[in-house]
Each structure stands twice: as structure tokens, then as C-alpha cells.
Amino acid sequence: MARDYAGRLPAQGDTMGMLSAVLDNTFRLTTHLITISLNYAGCLGVGIAAHVYIANRAFGSNKPMLANFDG
């Protein structure tokens, strides 16, 4: 099976053309960096909240954290 596939490939040269830059202007680069930074901050915040919740359940009181929530 591998020989059949290898026989269909060109003998020499690169089969992929040149890629163009996507983040080629300041607006797109800035938007990308802000979005990625906010995503990392959100993941960090959720991770900290989860650790606080688990530590409270493991070492804190036995009552639920949202006992007074009227939602």
C-alpha cells in the first residue's frame, strides 16, 4: 500500500505552494493577540475558581457553596 502511494508522488520538488501571511497588518495582529490573551486569562480564571471550589469541598464545610443562591 505504501509503495502504491509513493509511486503517485512526484519524483522531485515540493508539492505545496508558497503560503501567504494572514496576520499581515496591524489591526489583524492586534485583534489576534488580544483574543488569545483574553482566552488564556479566562482559562486561568476558571482553573483558579475550580481549585478554590475543590479545596473548599475537600477541606471546608460540608454545606454547598451556593446554598443562599435564589436562582
Backbone torsions as a table, in degrees:
resi	resn	phi	psi	omega
1	MET	NA	-41.5	179.4
2	ALA	-66.3	-35.5	178.9
3	ARG	-66.5	-37.7	178.1
4	ASP	-62.7	-42.4	179.7
5	TYR	-67.8	-43.8	-179.4
6	ALA	-64.5	-30.6	178.9
7	GLY	-69.4	-22.9	179.5
8	ARG	-87.5	-9.8	179.3
9	LEU	-79.7	150.7	176.3
10	PRO	-65.5	150.8	-175.6
11	ALA	-68.2	-39.2	-178.4
12	GLN	-139.4	160.7	172.2
13	GLY	94.7	169.3	-179.2
14	ASP	-91.9	136.7	-178.5
15	THR	-92.5	-8.2	-179.2
16	MET	-107.1	132.4	-179.4
17	GLY	-75.2	178.0	-178.9
18	MET	-71.3	135.2	178.6
19	LEU	-91.9	142.8	177.5
20	SER	-97.5	153.3	-179.3
21	ALA	-71.8	136.9	179.1
22	VAL	-92.8	-41.9	-179.3
23	LEU	-91.9	63.2	-171.6
24	ASP	-93.1	-7.0	176.2
25	ASN	-127.1	167.2	-173.1
26	THR	-64.7	-39.4	-178.3
27	PHE	-62.1	-47.5	-178.4
28	ARG	-66.8	-39.6	179.1
29	LEU	-65.7	-44.3	179.3
30	THR	-63.7	-44.6	178.5
31	THR	-61.2	-42.1	179.0
32	HIS	-62.5	-47.7	-177.6
33	LEU	-65.0	-40.6	178.2
34	ILE	-64.6	-43.7	-179.9
35	THR	-62.8	-46.1	179.9
36	ILE	-64.4	-41.7	179.4
37	SER	-63.6	-41.5	177.9
38	LEU	-65.8	-36.6	177.3
39	ASN	-65.2	-43.3	177.6
40	TYR	-64.2	-40.6	178.9
41	ALA	-64.2	-40.1	177.9
42	GLY	-63.9	-43.0	178.0
43	CYS	-63.2	-40.3	178.5
44	LEU	-64.7	-43.8	178.9
45	GLY	-62.2	-43.8	178.6
46	VAL	-66.0	-38.8	177.8
47	GLY	-63.8	-41.2	177.9
48	ILE	-66.2	-43.6	178.7
49	ALA	-61.0	-39.9	178.9
50	ALA	-65.6	-41.2	178.6
51	HIS	-65.9	-39.8	176.7
52	VAL	-62.5	-43.7	179.5
53	TYR	-61.9	-46.9	-178.7
54	ILE	-65.5	-41.3	178.5
55	ALA	-64.8	-38.7	178.7
56	ASN	-65.8	-40.7	179.3
57	ARG	-69.1	-35.6	-176.9
58	ALA	-79.5	-41.5	-172.5
59	PHE	-115.0	-11.7	-176.1
60	GLY	-93.2	-157.6	-179.2
61	SER	-73.8	165.8	-178.1
62	ASN	-88.4	-8.5	179.4
63	LYS	-77.0	149.5	-178.8
64	PRO	-63.6	150.9	-179.3
65	MET	-67.8	-29.2	-176.8
66	LEU	-106.4	39.8	-177.0
67	ALA	-66.9	-31.7	-177.5
68	ASN	-96.4	11.1	-178.7
69	PHE	-78.2	125.8	-177.5
70	ASP	-101.2	23.5	-174.9
71	GLY	-84.3	NA	NA
